[in-house]
Amino acid sequence: MQTAPLTPRRTLEFGIYRDGDNNLDAIQESVVAQAIDVSRRDPRIAFAVEDTSAVATGRLATHDFDLAGGTVTHDRVRDAKEMSDPKTLAAFVARTLDEAEACGAQSTWIDLVDHGGGDGGGLQTSDGRIMPMPKIASAIAQGVALHARAHPEDAARRVDGVVANQCLMASLGFENALSRAGVHYLAASPETMVAPGVPTGVAEAIASHASDPQAMARAIVARVMQTQYDAGPFGTFGPAAAFDVIDCDARATYAAGVAIKRLNDALVARAHDPAARAAMREDISSVAGMTRIPGREDLPWRADRPALAVYDRLADDARLDASVRADAKTAACNVRDLVLAHGESRAFAPFGGTDYRDAVGPTVHLPTARREIDPWAPRMSETNNAFYRSVDGPALTHALA
């Protein structure tokens, strides 16, 4: 009697969606090379790869393939896809989930590799187009729906986590959008990253702790913060000044949103008092925003401030009335509950030794000056998203900036 060979069961299906249609193409190609190395040494992990690049052939093309046990299958090269189109991302998510079902993977993660712009979005093309942040999350949800329609027997499968190998994506806005899309975890930096960015070895950290989210989160952060890339005669450098794994649990996300809205409304109500308004503006502006790169004050993310640092500062300010301070403390507690693991540099060498010890957890968009409000709009907007509106961000910005 003959029996059909069984498909190996995997712990993790890890989808790499790399948009190389820009100046990061050559350096971030190493992310794919790292996947091949990880695959050879760790049979628990299967990869689905969609790599749009000009590195191999000198012309932009999209290379699709699957990878397991060091072996490439379903290898195709075609005309370059528009990676900033949500339909392209949705199709890739569906394909990754299809592969996850085929190999019996326990969990599925998506790695987004390209430029990032926080709540403004990411996946930038050479002509400057980006995918707005809400559409990234929506495309992931659409991909899940596509897989469920095509495979009703596996309709419960979801994207468990998103690795954002993109700058500035550890934000409350992106966390909220991913939570609405059914994603469980976000692994990202609140600050600009240094390419090639997140090492693909985080897949091993995920696979090694699939049943323990806290241990998994700590292992992911450790892998990123301990990575050193070789810059030849310039020495070595780390990819991230700070890095977080954030819980996108729906209940915790909702609780954080309620607490932040309550605080924002309280701040707006007190802003008619000149002394209170001055104290609030001083507290918020005393927490440095992101892109703390010397000489790059022109970048638009200066109002993306570490939420915990801001809320703790407000909670400790005796100039504010007790109820506002209590609301700030509650908001800080709820945001802190979202942070599964974090790591920060005391002196990040690529950015002139800048201190990031206060950059714990996700950022929140809090302008205190008009020049900080969507300075790159309409090309990119950090305020055109559901989270910003739901916590009364426009009212707070109007009151303080």
N, C-alpha and C positions, 0 to 999 in steps of 0.2 A: 504494500500500500504506500502511495506517495502522499506526502503532506506538504502543503504550501508553507514556505518560510515565513516566520512571524516577523512583522516590522518591529524593530527595537523600540521599547518604551522609553520616552525621554522625560526628564524632570522639567525641562524648560525649552520652550520655543522662543527664540530671541530674534526679532525682526529688526534689521538695520535699514533705515530709509535715509540714504545719503544724497544730498543735493550738492553736487560739485560745480554747478554752473556759476562760479564766482571765484574770487581770489583765494579761497581756502581749498581749492580742489586738490592740489598736489600734497599739501601737508596733512589733510584729513583722510587721504587715501590709506594711510597707515591703519585707520580704524578697521578697514576690511581685511588688511593683512593680519592684524591682531586676531580677527575672528577665525581665520584659518588656523592660526597657532592654538587658540583656545579649543577649537574643534578637535584637533589632533590629540590633545592631552586630556580632554574631558568628554567622555561619551554620553554624559547626561544631557548635553546641550545640543540642540539643533538650531541652525540659523536659516532665516529667509532674508535674502539680501536684494535690495534694489539700489543700484549704484549708478548715478548719472555723473559721468566724468569724461574728461578728455585726456587723462593721464596715459592710458594704455595705447591709444591709437592716434592721438593728436587732434582728433575731432570729437566733439561732444556726442556721446551716445549713452544709452541706458543698458546696463548689464544686470540681468536678473538671474539669480541662481539660488539653489538650496545647498546647505552645507551641513554635513554630519560625519563624525568620525574622520575628519580630514578629507572627505570625498565630496567633490562638487557634482551636483546633479541638476537636471532641468536648466541647463546653461543656455542662455539666450542673450544675444546682443541685438539691439534694435535702435531705430532713430530715437534721439533724446526725448524723454518725456518732460512735460511741464511739471516740475516737482512742487511748484508753489500753487498748483491747482488742487483744491480740496478733493476733487474726484480722483486724482491720481493717488493721493494719500489714502482715501477710503478704499480704493481697490487693493492697495498694498496691505492694509490692515486685514481685509477679508482674506486675501491670499495667505497671510501669516497665520490667521486662525484656521484656515483650511489645513495648512501643514501641521499645526498644533494638534488638530483632531487626528490627522493621519498617523502621527507618531505617538499619539497618546500622551502628549505633554501635560504635566500637572498644572503648569502655569504658562502664561504668554506675556511677554514684555515687548515694547516697541522702543527702539532707539532712534531719535530724531537727530540727524547730524548735519549741521550747517550753521549759518549765522542765526542769532536770536536777538530779539528786541523786547524782552519782558512782555508786559501786557499789550505791547504793540504788535507782537507776532514774531514770525521767523520764516525760515526756509526761503531765503532770498535768492533771486536769480540775478544774472549779470546786468540786466537792465534796471535793477533796483526794485522790482516787484517783490512783495512778500505775501505770505499767507497770514491774514489777521489772526490773532490769538484765539478768538472765539471759534473761528472756522477750523483751526487745528483740532480743537476738542470735538467740534461737530463732525469733522471728517472721521475721527476715530469712532464716534458713535455710529456713523453711517456704515463704516466698514464692518462693525459688529452686526448691524442689521442685515447687511448683504450676506454675511456668512450664515446667519440664522435662517434666512430665507432659502438659501441654497442647501443648507444642511439642518433641517428641522430636528433631526435626531441629536444635534449638538448645539441647540439653540441657547443653552445656558452658558456657553463659553463666553468669556469676556476678555478684554485687555486688562491684565492684572496691574501692570505698571508701565509707566513711561519714563525712560531716561532721556532727559533733554541735554544732548551734547551741543548746547547752544548757549549763548550768553544770556544772563539775566532772567532766566525762566523760573526761578524759585520765587514765585509771587503768589499772593493770596488770590489774585484774579485768575491765574492759570490753574491753581489748585481747585478753585471753585468750579471752573469750567470743566475740568477733568472729572471732578466728582459727579457733576450732572451727566457726564458721558458714561458713567459707570466704572471708571478707572479707580483702582484701589490705592495706588502709590505714585508719587512723583519724586524722581531723583534728579536734582538740578542744583545749579549755583545761582545765588542771588546777584552775582557780580559778573562782569565780563570774564570770559574764560580765555585761556591761552591755547591755541591750536597745537596739536590735534585734539586736545580736550579729554573728555571722559574715556578712560581705557576700556576696551571691550572686555577686559577681564572682570568687569563688574558682573558679567553673566555668571561667572563661577561663584561669586559671592551670593548671588540670588539662588543658584541651584543648590548651594551647600546649606542654605538655611530656609528652604521652601516652606517649612511648617512653623517657623518662628520669625514673625515679622520684625521684632526688635533686634534679634541677632542679625537678620538679613540686612536691616537698615544700617546697623553699626558696621557690618562687613563692607557694604557698598561705600560708605563714607571713608572708611579706612583705606580701601583700595584706591580711591580717587586721591585722597590727601597724601598718601604715601608714594604715589607714582612720581617718578622723575624721568623726564625726557632728556635725551642727549642733544645738546646744542653745539657739539664739537668744541672749538676753541673758546666758546663762550660759557662752557660748563653745562650744568643741568638746570632744569626748571620744572616746577610743578604746574599742573593744568588749571588749578582753581585756588583762588584766594579764600573761598568759603564754599561749602557744599552741604546740602541737606537731603534727607529723605523725609518726605511729608506725607502724612496720612490723608487720603482723600475720602475717608469714611463719610457717608452721607449725613449721619446724625451729628458727628463732630463738626463737619463743615457747616451745617445749618446752625449749630450752637454758636460757632465762632462768628458767623454772619450776623446773627441776632445781637450778640454782645457788641460787635463793632458798630452796628447801626445805632444801638442805644447810646454808645459813647459819642459817636459823631453828632447825633441829634442834641445831646447835652452840650457839646462844644458849640454848636450853632446857636443854641438858646442863650448861652452866656456871652457870645461874641459881641453883643450890643454894649457890654461893659468894657470900656477902653482898657482898663487895667487887666481884666481877665483875658481879653483878646491878646494883649501884648505878651502876657505870660504864656498863653497857649502857643503863640507863634514862636516865642523864644524856645520853648521846650521842643517843639517839632523841628525847628530849623537847626537846633543844636546837635541833632542826630544826622550825621552826614549821609547823603544819598549815595547811590551807586555810581559807577564809572569814576572811581577815586583815582584815576590815572593821572599822574602829574602832567600838566600841560594840555589835558583834554577836557577842559571845562566847557567846551562847545558841545559835548555829547548830551543827548536829551534825557538821560535817566537820573538826573541829579535829585529829583523828587521821589525816587523809588527808595524809600527808607526802610531799614529793618523794623518790622512792625513791633516786635517785642521790645526793642530798645525805646521806641517812641512811647508805647503804652506804659512801660515801666517809668519813664521820665515823667509823664503826666501824673501817674499814680503817686509819685513821690513829691510832687510840687505842693508845698504847704500854702502857696498863694491861691490855689484853686479850692473851691468849696468841696466839702467832704463827699457829696454825692457824685460829683464829677470824678474825683479820685477813685471812688469805689467802682464806678463804671469802667475806668481805665484799668483797674486791677483785674476786674472780671474779663475784660477783653484780652488782657495779657495772658491770663490763665487759660482761656479757651484757645488762643493761638498756640500757646506752649503745648497744649494737648495734641496739636496736629504734628508736632515735630518729633518724629521717631528717632532721628539721629542727626547730628550736625558736627561739622569740623570747620575751624577757622584758623587762619594764619595770623601770627603776631606781627610779622614783618614780611609781606609778600614781595620777594625780590623783583619779579618782572614789573611790578608797579612802584618801584623806588622804595621798597621797604614799608609800604603802607600797612597800617594796623587794621585788622578786620575782626578783632575780638568781640565787637558789638554786633557783628553781622550774623547773629544766630537766627535761623529760621527764615520764613518768607518775608518778602518786602511788601509794602503797601504804598500806593501812589498818594503822596501827601504834599502837594505844592503849597508853599507859603509866599510865593511871588508870582506875578502874572507871567513872567518869562519862563516859568517852569511848567506851565500848563500846555501840554501837547505842542511842544516847540517844533515838531516835525510834521504836524498835521497840514494837509490831509493825507500826505504820503503814508503816515503811520500815526495811529491814535492809541494812546494808553487809557483813554477814558470811555471809549465806545465798547463797553462790555457789560454784561449783566451784573457782575459783582459790584463794580463801581457804582452803578445806579441803585442796586438793592440796598447798599449801606449808606445811601444818601451822600455819596461822594461829591456830586455837583454842588449841593448846598454847603457842605463843609468848605470846599474850595472857594466858593463865592464869599463865604464869611471870613476866611483867613487870608486869601491871596488877593 
